């Protein structure tokens, strides 16, 4: 960085490192610089969007996560975070649409089922709320049982 501060990709690499080590201010600075280089960089948008969500800024996170998901539709974490943005802003149908895509691709994601239960509760669909809550509880129980078996070994 000191020898060649305009080296392509350096800001993303630093931003990712800071993001992973929870150095939020440094991560935000470097990721914003990375987005100056490439405004459509899926992972830079994802990391910055997730960081904005951590800081309770869903309005700022929304366009970042939309760009991230558009650039890499296979990034399920980006889709999940996008659903959280929609939910935080009361955009229930948008949140539901994204979550249904995620659960289709990753049916064993307990947090996606939990989030779906929350959305269905707000949509006043108790049948689907209970359905996804039951899956969440089942997956949570299975996860705990696996941990116990690993500990016993």
GROMACS elastic network, one bead per residue, 0.5 to 0.9 nm:
[ bonds ]
;  ai    aj funct       b0    kb
    1     4     6  0.52962   500
    1     6     6  0.77478   500
    1     7     6  0.74121   500
    1    10     6  0.69912   500
    1    11     6  0.86530   500
    2     5     6  0.58330   500
    4     7     6  0.55081   500
    5     8     6  0.86250   500
    5    10     6  0.76114   500
    5    11     6  0.86321   500
    6     9     6  0.85206   500
    6    10     6  0.76216   500
    6    11     6  0.86560   500
    7    10     6  0.58157   500
    7    11     6  0.83927   500
    8    11     6  0.77621   500
    8    12     6  0.87536   500
    8    34     6  0.87257   500
    8    37     6  0.77032   500
    9    12     6  0.53293   500
    9    13     6  0.62376   500
    9    14     6  0.87159   500
    9    34     6  0.69646   500
    9    37     6  0.80834   500
   10    13     6  0.51284   500
   10    14     6  0.61698   500
   10    15     6  0.84460   500
   10    30     6  0.86597   500
   10    34     6  0.77741   500
   11    14     6  0.51643   500
   11    15     6  0.58807   500
   11    16     6  0.84299   500
   11    29     6  0.87054   500
   11    30     6  0.50006   500
   11    31     6  0.63512   500
   11    32     6  0.83363   500
   11    33     6  0.60651   500
   11    35     6  0.87232   500
   11    37     6  0.87547   500
   12    16     6  0.59525   500
   12    17     6  0.84719   500
   12    27     6  0.89561   500
   12    30     6  0.64641   500
   12    31     6  0.56911   500
   12    32     6  0.86845   500
   12    33     6  0.77649   500
   12    34     6  0.50015   500
   12    35     6  0.81007   500
   12    43     6  0.85959   500
   12    44     6  0.63958   500
   13    16     6  0.52141   500
   13    17     6  0.62467   500
   13    18     6  0.86861   500
   13    30     6  0.84307   500
   13    31     6  0.86789   500
   13    34     6  0.86458   500
   14    17     6  0.50591   500
   14    18     6  0.61100   500
   14    19     6  0.84391   500
   14    26     6  0.84679   500
   14    27     6  0.72547   500
   14    30     6  0.63307   500
   14    31     6  0.79565   500
   15    18     6  0.51202   500
   15    19     6  0.59420   500
   15    20     6  0.85364   500
   15    26     6  0.69996   500
   15    28     6  0.68718   500
   15    29     6  0.74433   500
   15    32     6  0.84955   500
   15    33     6  0.87877   500
   15    34     6  0.78517   500
   15    44     6  0.78812   500
   15    47     6  0.82612   500
   15    48     6  0.87589   500
   16    20     6  0.61135   500
   16    21     6  0.86267   500
   16    27     6  0.68135   500
   16    30     6  0.83759   500
   16    31     6  0.75621   500
   16    43     6  0.86165   500
   16    44     6  0.76649   500
   16    47     6  0.71966   500
   17    20     6  0.52099   500
   17    21     6  0.63170   500
   17    22     6  0.86403   500
   17    23     6  0.85466   500
   17    27     6  0.75470   500
   18    21     6  0.51359   500
   18    22     6  0.60484   500
   18    24     6  0.67685   500
   18    25     6  0.84513   500
   18    26     6  0.61765   500
   18    28     6  0.84713   500
   18    30     6  0.84104   500
   19    22     6  0.50623   500
   19    23     6  0.59469   500
   19    24     6  0.61784   500
   19    26     6  0.80799   500
   19    27     6  0.51194   500
   19    28     6  0.79640   500
   19    31     6  0.89549   500
   19    47     6  0.69910   500
   19    48     6  0.84483   500
   19    51     6  0.77817   500
   20    23     6  0.77229   500
   20    27     6  0.86914   500
   21    24     6  0.83354   500
   22    25     6  0.88128   500
   22    27     6  0.79003   500
   23    26     6  0.57328   500
   23    27     6  0.59875   500
   23    28     6  0.86326   500
   24    28     6  0.59819   500
   24    29     6  0.85628   500
   24    51     6  0.72013   500
   25    28     6  0.52413   500
   25    29     6  0.62976   500
   25    30     6  0.87504   500
   26    29     6  0.51873   500
   26    30     6  0.62077   500
   26    31     6  0.84807   500
   27    30     6  0.53017   500
   27    31     6  0.59117   500
   27    32     6  0.84126   500
   27    47     6  0.85636   500
   27    48     6  0.78662   500
   27    51     6  0.84509   500
   28    31     6  0.52034   500
   28    32     6  0.60364   500
   28    33     6  0.85739   500
   28    47     6  0.86777   500
   28    48     6  0.63378   500
   28    51     6  0.74987   500
   28    52     6  0.87583   500
   29    32     6  0.53550   500
   29    33     6  0.63923   500
   29    34     6  0.87686   500
   30    33     6  0.50266   500
   30    34     6  0.61342   500
   30    35     6  0.86769   500
   31    35     6  0.61936   500
   31    36     6  0.86848   500
   31    44     6  0.58675   500
   31    45     6  0.78600   500
   31    47     6  0.76650   500
   31    48     6  0.63303   500
   32    35     6  0.50783   500
   32    36     6  0.64723   500
   32    37     6  0.89951   500
   32    39     6  0.89673   500
   32    44     6  0.81306   500
   32    45     6  0.88058   500
   32    48     6  0.76601   500
   33    36     6  0.50988   500
   33    37     6  0.67730   500
   33    38     6  0.89367   500
   34    37     6  0.52176   500
   34    38     6  0.63556   500
   34    39     6  0.77010   500
   34    41     6  0.81566   500
   34    44     6  0.68677   500
   35    40     6  0.71572   500
   35    41     6  0.67860   500
   35    44     6  0.66977   500
   35    45     6  0.74119   500
   36    39     6  0.58090   500
   37    41     6  0.88038   500
   38    41     6  0.55466   500
   38    44     6  0.87883   500
   39    42     6  0.86622   500
   39    44     6  0.84901   500
   39    45     6  0.78859   500
   39    67     6  0.86557   500
   40    43     6  0.88847   500
   40    44     6  0.82016   500
   40    45     6  0.72464   500
   40    64     6  0.89262   500
   40    67     6  0.63273   500
   40    68     6  0.72472   500
   40    70     6  0.89290   500
   40    71     6  0.68629   500
   41    44     6  0.54372   500
   41    45     6  0.61306   500
   41    46     6  0.85583   500
   41    67     6  0.80697   500
   41    68     6  0.70478   500
   41    71     6  0.72817   500
   42    45     6  0.52719   500
   42    46     6  0.60917   500
   42    47     6  0.87343   500
   42    64     6  0.86527   500
   42    65     6  0.83047   500
   42    67     6  0.66144   500
   42    69     6  0.69951   500
   42    70     6  0.78707   500
   42    71     6  0.52912   500
   42    72     6  0.61034   500
   42    75     6  0.87605   500
   42    78     6  0.89877   500
   43    47     6  0.59954   500
   43    48     6  0.83911   500
   43    68     6  0.64365   500
   43    71     6  0.88589   500
   43    72     6  0.84578   500
   43    75     6  0.88841   500
   43    78     6  0.87565   500
   44    47     6  0.52730   500
   44    48     6  0.61089   500
   44    49     6  0.83346   500
   44    64     6  0.86293   500
   44    68     6  0.78398   500
   45    48     6  0.52538   500
   45    49     6  0.58090   500
   45    50     6  0.84044   500
   45    61     6  0.87170   500
   45    63     6  0.86067   500
   45    65     6  0.61015   500
   45    66     6  0.84805   500
   45    67     6  0.66603   500
   45    68     6  0.53081   500
   45    69     6  0.89756   500
   46    49     6  0.50368   500
   46    50     6  0.59775   500
   46    51     6  0.83935   500
   46    61     6  0.86811   500
   46    64     6  0.65139   500
   46    65     6  0.54945   500
   46    66     6  0.87424   500
   46    67     6  0.81955   500
   46    68     6  0.54122   500
   46    69     6  0.80610   500
   46    77     6  0.85132   500
   46    78     6  0.59985   500
   46    81     6  0.85432   500
   47    50     6  0.51792   500
   47    51     6  0.60753   500
   47    52     6  0.86378   500
   47    64     6  0.88083   500
   47    65     6  0.86814   500
   47    78     6  0.88437   500
   48    52     6  0.61758   500
   48    53     6  0.86726   500
   48    61     6  0.73468   500
   48    64     6  0.70620   500
   48    65     6  0.83604   500
   49    52     6  0.50488   500
   49    53     6  0.63304   500
   49    54     6  0.87227   500
   49    57     6  0.88833   500
   49    58     6  0.82295   500
   49    60     6  0.73023   500
   49    62     6  0.69443   500
   49    63     6  0.79564   500
   49    64     6  0.51778   500
   49    65     6  0.54817   500
   49    68     6  0.85995   500
   49    78     6  0.86300   500
   49    81     6  0.81102   500
   49    82     6  0.85584   500
   50    53     6  0.50087   500
   50    54     6  0.62744   500
   50    55     6  0.86978   500
   50    61     6  0.67750   500
   50    64     6  0.87447   500
   50    65     6  0.77841   500
   50    78     6  0.81470   500
   50    81     6  0.67153   500
   50    82     6  0.88161   500
   51    54     6  0.50154   500
   51    55     6  0.63766   500
   51    56     6  0.87854   500
   51    57     6  0.86672   500
   51    61     6  0.78208   500
   52    55     6  0.50057   500
   52    56     6  0.63537   500
   52    57     6  0.50775   500
   52    58     6  0.65643   500
   52    59     6  0.85777   500
   52    60     6  0.64336   500
   52    61     6  0.52093   500
   52    62     6  0.89369   500
   53    57     6  0.52948   500
   53    58     6  0.53976   500
   53    59     6  0.87680   500
   53    60     6  0.81903   500
   53    61     6  0.60315   500
   53    62     6  0.88384   500
   53    81     6  0.80112   500
   53    84     6  0.82872   500
   53    85     6  0.74110   500
   54    57     6  0.74929   500
   54    58     6  0.88428   500
   55    58     6  0.84127   500
   56    59     6  0.89233   500
   57    60     6  0.55415   500
   57    61     6  0.62691   500
   57    62     6  0.88095   500
   57    85     6  0.86866   500
   58    62     6  0.59156   500
   58    84     6  0.80717   500
   58    85     6  0.50623   500
   58    86     6  0.79697   500
   58    88     6  0.66515   500
   58    89     6  0.72914   500
   59    62     6  0.54197   500
   59    63     6  0.76907   500
   59    85     6  0.73064   500
   59    88     6  0.88523   500
   59    89     6  0.77152   500
   60    63     6  0.66611   500
   60    64     6  0.72833   500
   61    64     6  0.53391   500
   61    65     6  0.61186   500
   61    66     6  0.85677   500
   61    81     6  0.88926   500
   61    82     6  0.80484   500
   61    85     6  0.69357   500
   62    65     6  0.53188   500
   62    66     6  0.61008   500
   62    67     6  0.87040   500
   62    81     6  0.89103   500
   62    82     6  0.64874   500
   62    85     6  0.58399   500
   62    86     6  0.75811   500
   63    67     6  0.61989   500
   63    68     6  0.85440   500
   64    67     6  0.52770   500
   64    68     6  0.62240   500
   64    69     6  0.87869   500
   64    82     6  0.89532   500
   65    69     6  0.60770   500
   65    70     6  0.83849   500
   65    78     6  0.61930   500
   65    79     6  0.75596   500
   65    81     6  0.72786   500
   65    82     6  0.56265   500
   65    85     6  0.85968   500
   66    69     6  0.52884   500
   66    70     6  0.60558   500
   66    71     6  0.84998   500
   66    78     6  0.83292   500
   66    79     6  0.83070   500
   66    82     6  0.68657   500
   67    70     6  0.50732   500
   67    71     6  0.60138   500
   67    72     6  0.85206   500
   68    71     6  0.51645   500
   68    72     6  0.60914   500
   68    73     6  0.78849   500
   68    75     6  0.80368   500
   68    78     6  0.66402   500
   68    79     6  0.85582   500
   69    72     6  0.50400   500
   69    74     6  0.76500   500
   69    75     6  0.65325   500
   69    76     6  0.82193   500
   69    78     6  0.59222   500
   69    79     6  0.61708   500
   69    82     6  0.81680   500
   70    73     6  0.57839   500
   71    75     6  0.89971   500
   72    75     6  0.56496   500
   72    76     6  0.89636   500
   72    78     6  0.86083   500
   73    76     6  0.73085   500
   73    78     6  0.83191   500
   73    79     6  0.77844   500
   74    77     6  0.87982   500
   74    78     6  0.86489   500
   74    79     6  0.85923   500
   75    78     6  0.53653   500
   75    79     6  0.66286   500
   75    80     6  0.88945   500
   76    80     6  0.60847   500
   76    81     6  0.85544   500
   76   101     6  0.88071   500
   76   102     6  0.61045   500
   76   105     6  0.81377   500
   76   106     6  0.82355   500
   77    80     6  0.50023   500
   77    81     6  0.61409   500
   77    82     6  0.84488   500
   77   102     6  0.86115   500
   78    81     6  0.51494   500
   78    82     6  0.60167   500
   78    83     6  0.86167   500
   79    83     6  0.62364   500
   79    84     6  0.87503   500
   79    98     6  0.62569   500
   79    99     6  0.74166   500
   79   101     6  0.83473   500
   79   102     6  0.68623   500
   80    83     6  0.51516   500
   80    84     6  0.65497   500
   80    85     6  0.89692   500
   80    95     6  0.87958   500
   80    98     6  0.72076   500
   80    99     6  0.65013   500
   80   102     6  0.68931   500
   80   112     6  0.72662   500
   80   115     6  0.89948   500
   81    85     6  0.64761   500
   81    86     6  0.88500   500
   82    85     6  0.50813   500
   82    86     6  0.64136   500
   82    87     6  0.86413   500
   82    95     6  0.75283   500
   82    98     6  0.75336   500
   82    99     6  0.89934   500
   83    86     6  0.50869   500
   83    87     6  0.60760   500
   83    88     6  0.85358   500
   83    91     6  0.89310   500
   83    92     6  0.87450   500
   83    94     6  0.72231   500
   83    96     6  0.73055   500
   83    97     6  0.82916   500
   83    98     6  0.58342   500
   83    99     6  0.63134   500
   83   115     6  0.86451   500
   84    88     6  0.60103   500
   84    89     6  0.85974   500
   84    95     6  0.69601   500
   84   115     6  0.82608   500
   85    88     6  0.51311   500
   85    89     6  0.63622   500
   85    90     6  0.87219   500
   85    91     6  0.84210   500
   85    95     6  0.78320   500
   86    89     6  0.52208   500
   86    90     6  0.62227   500
   86    92     6  0.65988   500
   86    93     6  0.84658   500
   86    94     6  0.62436   500
   86    95     6  0.51321   500
   86    96     6  0.88450   500
   87    90     6  0.50187   500
   87    91     6  0.55578   500
   87    92     6  0.57038   500
   87    93     6  0.88278   500
   87    94     6  0.80654   500
   87    95     6  0.56709   500
   87    96     6  0.85890   500
   87   119     6  0.74528   500
   88    91     6  0.75903   500
   88    92     6  0.89258   500
   89    92     6  0.82786   500
   90    93     6  0.88108   500
   90    95     6  0.86447   500
   91    94     6  0.55772   500
   91    95     6  0.62827   500
   91    96     6  0.87150   500
   92    95     6  0.50419   500
   92    96     6  0.60054   500
   92    97     6  0.85899   500
   92   119     6  0.64198   500
   92   120     6  0.86546   500
   92   122     6  0.77695   500
   92   123     6  0.73859   500
   93    97     6  0.61431   500
   93    98     6  0.87191   500
   93   119     6  0.85548   500
   93   123     6  0.87314   500
   94    97     6  0.51905   500
   94    98     6  0.64000   500
   94    99     6  0.86711   500
   95    98     6  0.53534   500
   95    99     6  0.61330   500
   95   100     6  0.85983   500
   95   116     6  0.86060   500
   95   119     6  0.74737   500
   96    99     6  0.51449   500
   96   100     6  0.60606   500
   96   101     6  0.86870   500
   96   115     6  0.89826   500
   96   116     6  0.68903   500
   96   119     6  0.66243   500
   96   120     6  0.81400   500
   97   100     6  0.53267   500
   97   101     6  0.65432   500
   97   102     6  0.89274   500
   98   101     6  0.52514   500
   98   102     6  0.64104   500
   98   103     6  0.88403   500
   99   103     6  0.61067   500
   99   104     6  0.84455   500
   99   112     6  0.65434   500
   99   113     6  0.83720   500
   99   115     6  0.77334   500
   99   116     6  0.66157   500
  100   103     6  0.52098   500
  100   104     6  0.60888   500
  100   105     6  0.87263   500
  100   112     6  0.85865   500
  100   116     6  0.79013   500
  101   104     6  0.51551   500
  101   105     6  0.64506   500
  101   106     6  0.86043   500
  102   105     6  0.52361   500
  102   106     6  0.58801   500
  102   107     6  0.77352   500
  102   109     6  0.84727   500
  102   112     6  0.72653   500
  103   108     6  0.76229   500
  103   109     6  0.68512   500
  103   112     6  0.63303   500
  103   113     6  0.72645   500
  103   116     6  0.89681   500
  104   107     6  0.57435   500
  106   109     6  0.57404   500
  106   112     6  0.85864   500
  107   110     6  0.80018   500
  107   112     6  0.82731   500
  107   113     6  0.82265   500
  108   111     6  0.89237   500
  108   112     6  0.85259   500
  108   113     6  0.85142   500
  108   135     6  0.87865   500
  108   136     6  0.88578   500
  108   139     6  0.71056   500
  109   112     6  0.53914   500
  109   113     6  0.66670   500
  109   114     6  0.88721   500
  109   136     6  0.81987   500
  109   139     6  0.80596   500
  110   113     6  0.51858   500
  110   114     6  0.62312   500
  110   115     6  0.86733   500
  110   132     6  0.89752   500
  110   135     6  0.72818   500
  110   137     6  0.79551   500
  110   138     6  0.86212   500
  110   139     6  0.58906   500
  110   140     6  0.68712   500
  111   115     6  0.60510   500
  111   116     6  0.84426   500
  111   136     6  0.70714   500
  112   115     6  0.50310   500
  112   116     6  0.60565   500
  112   117     6  0.85569   500
  112   132     6  0.87673   500
  112   136     6  0.82360   500
  113   117     6  0.61577   500
  113   118     6  0.86685   500
  113   131     6  0.88266   500
  113   132     6  0.50476   500
  113   133     6  0.65566   500
  113   134     6  0.86870   500
  113   135     6  0.66332   500
  113   136     6  0.54885   500
  114   117     6  0.50833   500
  114   118     6  0.64116   500
  114   119     6  0.88280   500
  114   129     6  0.88000   500
  114   132     6  0.64871   500
  114   133     6  0.58920   500
  114   135     6  0.82802   500
  114   136     6  0.56885   500
  114   137     6  0.86643   500
  115   118     6  0.50064   500
  115   119     6  0.62842   500
  115   120     6  0.86412   500
  115   132     6  0.85377   500
  115   133     6  0.89179   500
  116   119     6  0.50442   500
  116   120     6  0.60755   500
  116   121     6  0.84342   500
  116   128     6  0.84054   500
  116   129     6  0.70939   500
  116   132     6  0.64085   500
  116   133     6  0.81608   500
  117   120     6  0.51589   500
  117   121     6  0.60603   500
  117   122     6  0.87006   500
  117   126     6  0.86083   500
  117   128     6  0.70087   500
  117   130     6  0.68482   500
  117   131     6  0.76787   500
  117   132     6  0.52370   500
  117   133     6  0.55640   500
  117   136     6  0.87150   500
  118   121     6  0.50715   500
  118   122     6  0.63867   500
  118   123     6  0.86652   500
  118   129     6  0.69641   500
  118   133     6  0.86418   500
  119   122     6  0.51720   500
  119   123     6  0.61917   500
  119   124     6  0.85821   500
  119   125     6  0.88041   500
  119   129     6  0.77499   500
  120   124     6  0.59963   500
  120   125     6  0.51575   500
  120   126     6  0.67855   500
  120   127     6  0.84719   500
  120   128     6  0.62763   500
  120   129     6  0.50117   500
  120   130     6  0.88088   500
  120   132     6  0.88415   500
  121   125     6  0.59054   500
  121   126     6  0.61373   500
  121   128     6  0.83175   500
  121   129     6  0.56674   500
  121   130     6  0.87715   500
  122   125     6  0.77115   500
  123   126     6  0.84817   500
  124   127     6  0.89134   500
  124   129     6  0.83100   500
  125   128     6  0.57656   500
  125   129     6  0.61475   500
  125   130     6  0.87532   500
  126   130     6  0.59656   500
  126   131     6  0.84157   500
  127   130     6  0.53516   500
  127   131     6  0.62441   500
  127   132     6  0.88921   500
  128   132     6  0.62190   500
  128   133     6  0.84055   500
  129   132     6  0.54841   500
  129   133     6  0.60790   500
  129   134     6  0.85726   500
  130   134     6  0.59831   500
  130   135     6  0.86276   500
  131   134     6  0.52711   500
  131   135     6  0.64957   500
  131   136     6  0.87917   500
  132   135     6  0.50429   500
  132   136     6  0.61286   500
  132   137     6  0.86129   500
  133   137     6  0.61599   500
  133   138     6  0.85579   500
  134   137     6  0.50900   500
  134   138     6  0.60888   500
  134   139     6  0.85872   500
  135   139     6  0.60662   500
  135   140     6  0.84195   500
  136   139     6  0.52460   500
  136   140     6  0.60633   500
  136   141     6  0.86044   500
  137   140     6  0.50214   500
  137   141     6  0.61102   500
  137   142     6  0.86011   500
  138   141     6  0.51642   500
  138   142     6  0.62098   500
  138   143     6  0.86236   500
  139   142     6  0.50576   500
  139   143     6  0.60994   500
  139   144     6  0.86554   500
  140   143     6  0.51022   500
  140   144     6  0.63003   500
  140   145     6  0.87061   500
  141   144     6  0.51588   500
  141   145     6  0.62238   500
  141   146     6  0.87059   500
  142   145     6  0.50749   500
  142   146     6  0.62307   500
  142   147     6  0.87065   500
  143   146     6  0.51834   500
  143   147     6  0.63661   500
  143   148     6  0.88020   500
  144   147     6  0.50904   500
  144   148     6  0.62993   500
  144   149     6  0.87487   500
  145   148     6  0.50868   500
  145   149     6  0.62639   500
  145   150     6  0.86686   500
  146   149     6  0.51196   500
  146   150     6  0.62022   500
  146   151     6  0.85994   500
  147   150     6  0.51076   500
  147   151     6  0.61424   500
  147   152     6  0.86127   500
  148   151     6  0.50523   500
  148   152     6  0.61508   500
  148   153     6  0.87568   500
  149   152     6  0.50680   500
  149   153     6  0.63988   500
  150   153     6  0.52680   500
